[in-house]
Amino acid sequence: MNGEPNDRQAVDARKKVIGFAVAIIALGVAWLLDAAGWWPSVEWVWPLGLATMGILAVAIGGLDKVTAVIGPFLIIGAGFSIARQMGRISVHYEAPILFIIFGVLLLISGLAKFKPPDWL
């Protein structure tokens, strides 16, 4: 029995390292494709970084009161960043809308029965 938590901790640690490595590789590939001009004239590194970190927050950390806010907020923020760069939304609207979305996510996290993260 004493070996089980250590094994689980080792697997969790390995998952985090692998997830971080995959995120770095994906961002590097996206950056390279952007630099080569293979994508539309949008700075993809920032939105992809936001979205990747949002997905990894939930994938690695699991769904809890913190990741239920952070993960979706980063992904939504990436979408708004792309929309702003494409001229679909002004920063004058983007910032307050993201502020409202953050509040809504906090409210949902507070009302839902998500567990608190282990570190909190």
N, C-alpha and C positions, 0 to 999 in steps of 0.2 A: 504493500500500500504506500509506503514512503516514496517509492519510485514514481508513482503516478503523477503527482503534481510537478515534479521535476521534468518528466517527459512532456507533459502538457506545456510547461513553461518553455521548454526547448523548441517545441513545435510552434508555439506562438511567436517566439523570438525569430525563428527562421521565416515564418510567414511575413513578419514585419520587414525583415531584410530583403526578402524577395519582392515584396510589394514596393518598397522604396526603390530597389534597383530597376524594376519594370517601369516605374514612374519616371525615373531619370532617363532611361533609354527612350521611352516614348516622347518625352520632352525634347531630347536631343534629335530624334528623327524628325519631329515636327519642326524644330528650329531649322534643321538642314533643308527640309522641303520648302520652308518659307524663304530661306536665304537663296535657294535655287530658283525662286519665282514660280513654283509649281502650284501654288494656291492663289486665290483672289487676293487683292490688295488689302488684306486684313492682317494686322500683327497677331498671329496665332499663338505665339509663345505664352503670352500672359493668359488669355482665356483657356488654353489647354492646360496650363499649369493650375489654374483655379479649379477647373473641372476635375482634373486628375486628383488633386489633393482632396476635393470634396468626396469623390468616389472612394479614395483610399481611407479617408477618415471613417467612413461607415464600414468598408470592407475589412479593415484591420482592427478598428476599435470596437466593432459591433454597434448595434443600434442602442443608444442610451440617451439620457437627457441632453448631453452635450453634442454628441455626433448627430442627433436628430435635428439640431439647429445648424451646426457648422457645415455638415455635408451638403444638404440641399442649398444652403445659402451660397456656398462657393460655386456650386453648379449653376444656380440661377444667375449669380454675378457674372459667370463666364458668358452666359447667353446675352446678358445685357451689354457686356463689353463688346461682343461681336455686333450686336444691333447698333450700338453707338458708332462703332467704326464704319459701319456700312451706311450711316446717315439715317437710320430708321428711328432713332430716339436721341434727344438732346441730353447732355449731361445735367441740364436743369431739371429734367424729369427723372433721369436715371437715378440720381442720388436719393431723392425723397422716396421714390418707389422702392428702392432697395432697403431704405430705412424702415418703411412700412412692412416689407416682407420679412425683415429680420424680427420685428416685433411680433408679427403673426406666427413665425416659427417658434419664437420664445413662448408665446401663449399656448401653442399646440403642445410643445414640450412640457410645459408646466401642467397642463390639463390631462395629458395622456399618461398612461401608466408605464412610462419608460423607467428603467432602473437608473440610478445614478451611476456614473463611471466609477471604477474601482479606486481611482486616485482622488476622488472628491470626498 
